[in-house]
Amino acid sequence: MHASVFDEIVQKRRSNRKFDTKAEVPASVVRKSLERALLSPNSSNMQLWEFLWVSSADIKQQMVPLCLGQNAAKTASHLVVFLTRQDWWRKHAQWNLQGTTEAGETDADRKRTKLMKAYYGKLMPLVYGQDPIGIFTLVRMLTSFFVGLTRPFMRFGGRGDQRVILHKSCALAAQTFMLSVTAEGFDTCPMEGFDRVRMARLLDLPKGAEICMVVAVGKGTDAGIYGERKRLAYEDVVRMI
């Protein structure tokens, strides 16, 4: 893809807050964009995300007041809820380990297998493990402190650090999804204004799932663009050292 094509997609993508209710977005566009979202970068390839594509008209209607009555939710053809799934870390760590074997491998392959087993078998439980009394949190904090005294080390501790990791990865996937929808000739609006407690109840989310954002998809209208795009100057936010 030429850089000019990507630039056109980035320039065209706007948060459109009012869609044309007579213009239906084909399901194939949403599916293709979700497939592209799966290719997004994420922490340790753990892919601790879930994309909930709301197809039920009844649930969509019930989500509107939970999105605080935003026009984007009212007029969307599709709603996609991007979730973090901390509760999936064990099975995803195991999935990353599948197929590793030392039989018939070269020295380089055996070394990589050993590293993979240590990474997903020992480090991931340390990073994502939780317990009711906070032993994992204490171990993480002490490990970060003492190892960090002698060499650079990732500093992490409690659930707050885990949530940051999960939401960063999930937000990257949401951005890929939105750029893809733009490339297909349609529009999106990411929504952070929603009642997360009531929406989790409506969507029957398990305890380990947390809503990162809700993305409305539709055919944008001129009325859905609230003014010119305003961004701070390059010099205000980029610092070269």
VOTOR-412221 format. One record per residue (C-alpha): x, y, z; residue in one letter; residue number from 1. Coordinates in nm, 3 decimals, decimal comma. Example, Ala and Ser with C-alpha at 12.3 -4.5 7.8 and 13.67 -1.06 7.14 Angstrom:
2
+---------+---------+---------+--------+-----+
!      xx !      yy !      zz ! residu ! num !
+---------+---------+---------+--------+-----+
!   1,230 !  -0,450 !   0,780 !      A !   1 !
!   1,367 !  -0,106 !   0,714 !      S !   2 !
+---------+---------+---------+--------+-----+
***
This chain:
241
+---------+---------+---------+--------+-----+
!      xx !      yy !      zz ! residu ! num !
+---------+---------+---------+--------+-----+
!   0,000 !   0,000 !   0,000 !      M !   1 !
!   0,132 !   0,342 !  -0,093 !      H !   2 !
!   0,191 !   0,586 !   0,193 !      A !   3 !
!  -0,050 !   0,828 !   0,026 !      S !   4 !
!  -0,332 !   0,571 !   0,057 !      V !   5 !
!  -0,269 !   0,525 !   0,429 !      F !   6 !
!  -0,250 !   0,901 !   0,475 !      D !   7 !
!  -0,587 !   0,935 !   0,302 !      E !   8 !
!  -0,741 !   0,680 !   0,541 !      I !   9 !
!  -0,598 !   0,852 !   0,849 !      V !  10 !
!  -0,710 !   1,194 !   0,728 !      Q !  11 !
!  -1,059 !   1,066 !   0,645 !      K !  12 !
!  -1,119 !   0,890 !   0,974 !      R !  13 !
!  -1,329 !   1,113 !   1,196 !      R !  14 !
!  -1,552 !   1,037 !   1,492 !      S !  15 !
!  -1,888 !   1,073 !   1,323 !      N !  16 !
!  -2,161 !   1,117 !   1,581 !      R !  17 !
!  -2,471 !   1,088 !   1,365 !      K !  18 !
!  -2,513 !   0,819 !   1,100 !      F !  19 !
!  -2,750 !   0,787 !   0,806 !      D !  20 !
!  -3,013 !   0,545 !   0,935 !      T !  21 !
!  -3,117 !   0,458 !   0,578 !      K !  22 !
!  -2,767 !   0,342 !   0,481 !      A !  23 !
!  -2,695 !  -0,008 !   0,611 !      E !  24 !
!  -2,334 !  -0,113 !   0,664 !      V !  25 !
!  -2,284 !  -0,466 !   0,521 !      P !  26 !
!  -2,200 !  -0,727 !   0,780 !      A !  27 !
!  -1,903 !  -0,825 !   0,563 !      S !  28 !
!  -1,742 !  -0,486 !   0,636 !      V !  29 !
!  -1,766 !  -0,538 !   1,011 !      V !  30 !
!  -1,640 !  -0,896 !   0,988 !      R !  31 !
!  -1,345 !  -0,801 !   0,768 !      K !  32 !
!  -1,254 !  -0,516 !   1,002 !      S !  33 !
!  -1,272 !  -0,742 !   1,307 !      L !  34 !
!  -1,047 !  -0,993 !   1,131 !      E !  35 !
!  -0,799 !  -0,712 !   1,070 !      R !  36 !
!  -0,826 !  -0,605 !   1,433 !      A !  37 !
!  -0,706 !  -0,951 !   1,532 !      L !  38 !
!  -0,374 !  -0,867 !   1,366 !      L !  39 !
!  -0,315 !  -0,572 !   1,598 !      S !  40 !
!  -0,003 !  -0,558 !   1,816 !      P !  41 !
!  -0,061 !  -0,668 !   2,173 !      N !  42 !
!   0,136 !  -0,739 !   2,487 !      S !  43 !
!   0,326 !  -1,070 !   2,472 !      S !  44 !
!   0,088 !  -1,200 !   2,204 !      N !  45 !
!  -0,152 !  -1,286 !   2,485 !      M !  46 !
!  -0,447 !  -1,134 !   2,294 !      Q !  47 !
!  -0,647 !  -1,079 !   2,611 !      L !  48 !
!  -0,936 !  -0,916 !   2,430 !      W !  49 !
!  -1,282 !  -1,002 !   2,306 !      E !  50 !
!  -1,484 !  -0,817 !   2,043 !      F !  51 !
!  -1,858 !  -0,833 !   2,110 !      L !  52 !
!  -2,043 !  -0,762 !   1,786 !      W !  53 !
!  -2,397 !  -0,667 !   1,885 !      V !  54 !
!  -2,633 !  -0,804 !   1,622 !      S !  55 !
!  -2,956 !  -0,803 !   1,823 !      S !  56 !
!  -3,173 !  -0,500 !   1,746 !      A !  57 !
!  -3,327 !  -0,530 !   2,092 !      D !  58 !
!  -2,991 !  -0,523 !   2,270 !      I !  59 !
!  -2,875 !  -0,232 !   2,052 !      K !  60 !
!  -3,184 !  -0,038 !   2,154 !      Q !  61 !
!  -3,124 !  -0,117 !   2,521 !      Q !  62 !
!  -2,763 !   0,001 !   2,487 !      M !  63 !
!  -2,863 !   0,351 !   2,372 !      V !  64 !
!  -2,957 !   0,487 !   2,718 !      P !  65 !
!  -2,655 !   0,307 !   2,866 !      L !  66 !
!  -2,442 !   0,505 !   2,617 !      C !  67 !
!  -2,605 !   0,814 !   2,770 !      L !  68 !
!  -2,829 !   0,866 !   2,468 !      G !  69 !
!  -2,546 !   0,954 !   2,231 !      Q !  70 !
!  -2,655 !   1,006 !   1,870 !      N !  71 !
!  -2,382 !   0,769 !   1,751 !      A !  72 !
!  -2,543 !   0,486 !   1,949 !      A !  73 !
!  -2,895 !   0,582 !   1,840 !      K !  74 !
!  -2,817 !   0,585 !   1,467 !      T !  75 !
!  -2,550 !   0,313 !   1,436 !      A !  76 !
!  -2,592 !   0,018 !   1,202 !      S !  77 !
!  -2,366 !  -0,189 !   1,425 !      H !  78 !
!  -2,222 !  -0,161 !   1,774 !      L !  79 !
!  -1,899 !  -0,338 !   1,868 !      V !  80 !
!  -1,794 !  -0,363 !   2,232 !      V !  81 !
!  -1,420 !  -0,404 !   2,283 !      F !  82 !
!  -1,350 !  -0,602 !   2,599 !      L !  83 !
!  -1,040 !  -0,686 !   2,796 !      T !  84 !
!  -1,027 !  -1,045 !   2,922 !      R !  85 !
!  -0,786 !  -1,079 !   3,211 !      Q !  86 !
!  -0,957 !  -1,407 !   3,299 !      D !  87 !
!  -0,829 !  -1,570 !   2,980 !      W !  88 !
!  -0,459 !  -1,539 !   3,061 !      W !  89 !
!  -0,409 !  -1,905 !   3,157 !      R !  90 !
!  -0,560 !  -2,054 !   2,843 !      K !  91 !
!  -0,390 !  -1,798 !   2,619 !      H !  92 !
!  -0,052 !  -1,864 !   2,778 !      A !  93 !
!  -0,109 !  -2,234 !   2,716 !      Q !  94 !
!  -0,215 !  -2,161 !   2,357 !      W !  95 !
!   0,115 !  -1,981 !   2,299 !      N !  96 !
!   0,296 !  -2,288 !   2,425 !      L !  97 !
!   0,111 !  -2,534 !   2,202 !      Q !  98 !
!   0,329 !  -2,713 !   1,952 !      G !  99 !
!   0,656 !  -2,651 !   2,133 !      T ! 100 !
!   0,870 !  -2,963 !   2,139 !      T ! 101 !
!   1,233 !  -3,039 !   2,184 !      E ! 102 !
!   1,240 !  -3,357 !   1,976 !      A ! 103 !
!   1,441 !  -3,329 !   1,654 !      G ! 104 !
!   1,508 !  -2,958 !   1,696 !      E ! 105 !
!   1,829 !  -2,765 !   1,635 !      T ! 106 !
!   2,014 !  -2,602 !   1,923 !      D ! 107 !
!   1,858 !  -2,271 !   1,828 !      A ! 108 !
!   1,510 !  -2,427 !   1,828 !      D ! 109 !
!   1,568 !  -2,589 !   2,165 !      R ! 110 !
!   1,686 !  -2,260 !   2,308 !      K ! 111 !
!   1,377 !  -2,083 !   2,177 !      R ! 112 !
!   1,153 !  -2,358 !   2,318 !      T ! 113 !
!   1,317 !  -2,321 !   2,658 !      K ! 114 !
!   1,266 !  -1,946 !   2,649 !      L ! 115 !
!   0,902 !  -1,987 !   2,543 !      M ! 116 !
!   0,834 !  -2,227 !   2,829 !      K ! 117 !
!   0,993 !  -1,991 !   3,079 !      A ! 118 !
!   0,814 !  -1,689 !   2,934 !      Y ! 119 !
!   0,463 !  -1,834 !   2,914 !      Y ! 120 !
!   0,499 !  -2,093 !   3,187 !      G ! 121 !
!   0,662 !  -1,877 !   3,456 !      K ! 122 !
!   0,656 !  -1,508 !   3,365 !      L ! 123 !
!   0,292 !  -1,486 !   3,251 !      M ! 124 !
!   0,159 !  -1,635 !   3,578 !      P ! 125 !
!   0,366 !  -1,374 !   3,761 !      L ! 126 !
!   0,234 !  -1,090 !   3,544 !      V ! 127 !
!  -0,134 !  -1,189 !   3,533 !      Y ! 128 !
!  -0,191 !  -1,402 !   3,842 !      G ! 129 !
!  -0,430 !  -1,281 !   4,110 !      Q ! 130 !
!  -0,535 !  -1,404 !   4,450 !      D ! 131 !
!  -0,779 !  -1,282 !   4,716 !      P ! 132 !
!  -0,518 !  -1,171 !   4,969 !      I ! 133 !
!  -0,275 !  -1,007 !   4,726 !      G ! 134 !
!   0,023 !  -1,243 !   4,745 !      I ! 135 !
!   0,086 !  -1,215 !   4,371 !      F ! 136 !
!   0,079 !  -0,836 !   4,397 !      T ! 137 !
!   0,333 !  -0,841 !   4,678 !      L ! 138 !
!   0,560 !  -1,081 !   4,486 !      V ! 139 !
!   0,542 !  -0,859 !   4,176 !      R ! 140 !
!   0,622 !  -0,544 !   4,374 !      M ! 141 !
!   0,912 !  -0,701 !   4,563 !      L ! 142 !
!   1,053 !  -0,859 !   4,246 !      T ! 143 !
!   1,033 !  -0,527 !   4,062 !      S ! 144 !
!   1,200 !  -0,343 !   4,348 !      F ! 145 !
!   1,489 !  -0,579 !   4,418 !      F ! 146 !
!   1,570 !  -0,677 !   4,060 !      V ! 147 !
!   1,536 !  -0,312 !   3,961 !      G ! 148 !
!   1,814 !  -0,219 !   4,202 !      L ! 149 !
!   2,075 !  -0,383 !   3,981 !      T ! 150 !
!   1,936 !  -0,372 !   3,625 !      R ! 151 !
!   1,651 !  -0,235 !   3,414 !      P ! 152 !
!   1,332 !  -0,424 !   3,487 !      F ! 153 !
!   0,962 !  -0,389 !   3,410 !      M ! 154 !
!   0,798 !  -0,230 !   3,715 !      R ! 155 !
!   0,454 !  -0,369 !   3,790 !      F ! 156 !
!   0,247 !  -0,461 !   4,089 !      G ! 157 !
!  -0,127 !  -0,481 !   4,134 !      G ! 158 !
!  -0,442 !  -0,500 !   3,925 !      R ! 159 !
!  -0,401 !  -0,137 !   3,817 !      G ! 160 !
!  -0,086 !  -0,226 !   3,623 !      D ! 161 !
!  -0,258 !  -0,530 !   3,471 !      Q ! 162 !
!  -0,552 !  -0,317 !   3,358 !      R ! 163 !
!  -0,320 !  -0,068 !   3,187 !      V ! 164 !
!  -0,151 !  -0,347 !   2,989 !      I ! 165 !
!  -0,485 !  -0,499 !   2,886 !      L ! 166 !
!  -0,650 !  -0,173 !   2,785 !      H ! 167 !
!  -0,350 !  -0,059 !   2,580 !      K ! 168 !
!  -0,364 !  -0,376 !   2,373 !      S ! 169 !
!  -0,743 !  -0,362 !   2,336 !      C ! 170 !
!  -0,734 !   0,004 !   2,231 !      A ! 171 !
!  -0,480 !  -0,079 !   1,959 !      L ! 172 !
!  -0,723 !  -0,337 !   1,823 !      A ! 173 !
!  -1,008 !  -0,086 !   1,831 !      A ! 174 !
!  -0,800 !   0,162 !   1,633 !      Q ! 175 !
!  -0,718 !  -0,101 !   1,370 !      T ! 176 !
!  -1,089 !  -0,178 !   1,346 !      F ! 177 !
!  -1,184 !   0,187 !   1,299 !      M ! 178 !
!  -0,919 !   0,250 !   1,033 !      L ! 179 !
!  -1,039 !  -0,062 !   0,850 !      S ! 180 !
!  -1,400 !   0,056 !   0,853 !      V ! 181 !
!  -1,284 !   0,390 !   0,713 !      T ! 182 !
!  -1,091 !   0,212 !   0,437 !      A ! 183 !
!  -1,415 !   0,028 !   0,347 !      E ! 184 !
!  -1,597 !   0,359 !   0,297 !      G ! 185 !
!  -1,790 !   0,381 !   0,624 !      F ! 186 !
!  -1,751 !   0,560 !   0,956 !      D ! 187 !
!  -1,712 !   0,498 !   1,327 !      T ! 188 !
!  -1,738 !   0,670 !   1,660 !      C ! 189 !
!  -1,557 !   0,534 !   1,967 !      P ! 190 !
!  -1,760 !   0,595 !   2,282 !      M ! 191 !
!  -1,623 !   0,611 !   2,634 !      E ! 192 !
!  -1,935 !   0,771 !   2,775 !      G ! 193 !
!  -2,136 !   0,473 !   2,901 !      F ! 194 !
!  -2,258 !   0,313 !   3,221 !      D ! 195 !
!  -2,012 !   0,025 !   3,251 !      R ! 196 !
!  -2,197 !  -0,143 !   3,539 !      V ! 197 !
!  -2,537 !  -0,154 !   3,370 !      R ! 198 !
!  -2,385 !  -0,242 !   3,033 !      M ! 199 !
!  -2,189 !  -0,531 !   3,181 !      A ! 200 !
!  -2,514 !  -0,656 !   3,330 !      R ! 201 !
!  -2,704 !  -0,617 !   3,002 !      L ! 202 !
!  -2,434 !  -0,800 !   2,805 !      L ! 203 !
!  -2,403 !  -1,066 !   3,079 !      D ! 204 !
!  -2,028 !  -1,018 !   3,099 !      L ! 205 !
!  -1,823 !  -1,248 !   3,324 !      P ! 206 !
!  -1,631 !  -1,100 !   3,614 !      K ! 207 !
!  -1,300 !  -1,109 !   3,427 !      G ! 208 !
!  -1,429 !  -0,900 !   3,134 !      A ! 209 !
!  -1,400 !  -0,522 !   3,131 !      E ! 210 !
!  -1,529 !  -0,279 !   2,868 !      I ! 211 !
!  -1,255 !  -0,080 !   2,699 !      C ! 212 !
!  -1,481 !   0,112 !   2,460 !      M ! 213 !
!  -1,793 !   0,085 !   2,249 !      V ! 214 !
!  -1,753 !   0,160 !   1,879 !      V ! 215 !
!  -2,054 !   0,266 !   1,672 !      A ! 216 !
!  -2,042 !   0,188 !   1,299 !      V ! 217 !
!  -2,248 !   0,349 !   1,025 !      G ! 218 !
!  -2,251 !   0,572 !   0,720 !      K ! 219 !
!  -2,152 !   0,912 !   0,847 !      G ! 220 !
!  -2,338 !   1,236 !   0,778 !      T ! 221 !
!  -2,225 !   1,597 !   0,761 !      D ! 222 !
!  -2,432 !   1,664 !   1,072 !      A ! 223 !
!  -2,231 !   1,398 !   1,253 !      G ! 224 !
!  -1,908 !   1,595 !   1,222 !      I ! 225 !
!  -1,901 !   1,842 !   1,508 !      Y ! 226 !
!  -1,680 !   2,115 !   1,366 !      G ! 227 !
!  -1,336 !   2,115 !   1,213 !      E ! 228 !
!  -1,072 !   1,876 !   1,337 !      R ! 229 !
!  -0,851 !   2,059 !   1,584 !      K ! 230 !
!  -0,515 !   1,924 !   1,693 !      R ! 231 !
!  -0,228 !   2,078 !   1,884 !      L ! 232 !
!   0,072 !   2,176 !   1,675 !      A ! 233 !
!   0,342 !   1,917 !   1,609 !      Y ! 234 !
!   0,590 !   2,129 !   1,807 !      E ! 235 !
!   0,361 !   2,130 !   2,110 !      D ! 236 !
!   0,356 !   1,753 !   2,154 !      V ! 237 !
!   0,670 !   1,616 !   1,985 !      V ! 238 !
!   1,002 !   1,657 !   2,163 !      R ! 239 !
!   1,327 !   1,537 !   2,013 !      M ! 240 !
!   1,614 !   1,463 !   2,250 !      I ! 241 !
+---------+---------+---------+--------+-----+
***
